[in-house]
Amino acid sequence: MNELEKCEQTFSAATLELLYDHTFREILQLGLKEVSLKQVALEYDIDPDTVTRTFADNKAFVRAILHWHYTKFSLQMRSIIDMHSNPYAALEAALYEFVELCMDRERAGIGMFRATLIDLCATDETLWQEFLNLHEVWVNLVREKLQQSSALLEEPEEIETLVCYFRVVFVGLYEMIKLKRPKEELFMVVNLALETLKSRMQ
């Protein structure tokens, strides 16, 4: 059983969100080596012995949360993108859903700690490679949809450029949500991104 499976079997999604949120707040304040997962668990009514049995150390926690966070996101995006054969409709649905999901986290007071997670992974070669692999999973969802519909594009050789463009759009929207920009502004960006795609379709 890998760390992600152990993590998901041991804790509910709500408990994982709580651990993710409060542990990353502690990491930002104290640093990874100074954070005690057991102490975080005690403060938020999570069984500390279960936490220490599940995660051998703080690095194991970061790895498990990395996989859990990106796997959950990728599954949500895949289910949305796969509902549409047309790349415009697929990316329209994915971008709007992405904004709503992130804004729901903000409204619930759950931290947007993607950058912290990336920075922590960057300090360890193994974690960094795992992050890059997981990041490419959801980027490949966009690539696959464009490749499946390449006949609808004026210049199919532009697929990689469009993949790069939408990678930037997703990250940019995430950062705008962290800055608490209004939904109307976010949707303006989504619509502009979709116009860019539309201009390259037949």
C-alpha positions, 0 to 999 in steps of 0.5 A: 500500500502506497502513502496515498492509499494509506492516507485515503484509507485512514482519513476522511476527505474532510480530515485531510483538508483540515490537516492540509490547511492547518499543517501548511499554515504551521509550515509557513510560520515555522518551517517544515522541520519545526512543525509537529504533525502530532501537535497539529493533530492534537490542536484540531481533534485528530487522533495524533497516534493515527497521524504518526502511524500514517506519516513516518515524518513531515516529508511523508506527509508532504508526499501524501498530500501532494498525491492526494491534492493533484489526484483529486484535482485531476479526476475532477478535471477529467470528468468535466473535460471528458463530457465534451467532444468539442475542445472549446466546450471542454475547456470552457467547462473546465475553466469555469469549474476550476474557478468555482472549486477554488473560490469554494475553498476560499469561501470555506477559509481553506488555504490556497497553499499550492505554491507552498507545496511546490516550494517544499517539493523543490527542496527534495529531488524525489518530491520535485520529480513526483510533483512534475509528473503529477502536474503533467497529468492534468496538463495532459488532459488539455493536450489529449482533448486538443489532439482528439479534436485536431481536425477542428483546429486551423493549425494542429501544429499549434497544439503544444503552444495552446497547451502551454497557454492554458497551463499559464491560464490555470495558474494565473486564475489560481493566483488571482483567486488567492488575491481575492479578485472578484468572480467577474474579473476571473470570468473575464480572463476565462472568456478571453482565454476561450476567445484565443482558442476560438480564434484558432478553430475552423 
